[in-house]
Amino acid sequence: MLPPEPPPLPAMTRAESAFVDSYLEVVDQLGRINPARGTHTYGALRAAQALVARATALRDALTVMHMRGESELHTVTLARALRLLGGDRRASRITVPSEYQS
């Protein structure tokens, strides 16, 4: 039996989708760089190098939104999309773990 399908993403413009995707890619790279969670300098170095490209894509998505007249972020919709795409889990890798979590 197949697992149930996740709920559909909310309706977003193509630029909003690119914004959310790029944001999560930046979060993923920051999680890989986090010195409180990483184990190897080479992996952190590679993530830091990739961060530049991901940040550029994030900037470009926001530029497109701005140029198209999308002057406001629809936070409820974007937050729902982030939650559906695992944003909570992915962002948790950026935090510093508690002392008891070695």
ABEGO torsion letter per residue (X at the ends): XBBBBBBBBBBBBAAAAAAAAAAAAAAAAAAAABAAABABAAAAAAAAAAAAAAAAAAAAAAAAAAAAGBABBBAAAAAAAAAAAGAAAAAAAABBBBAABX
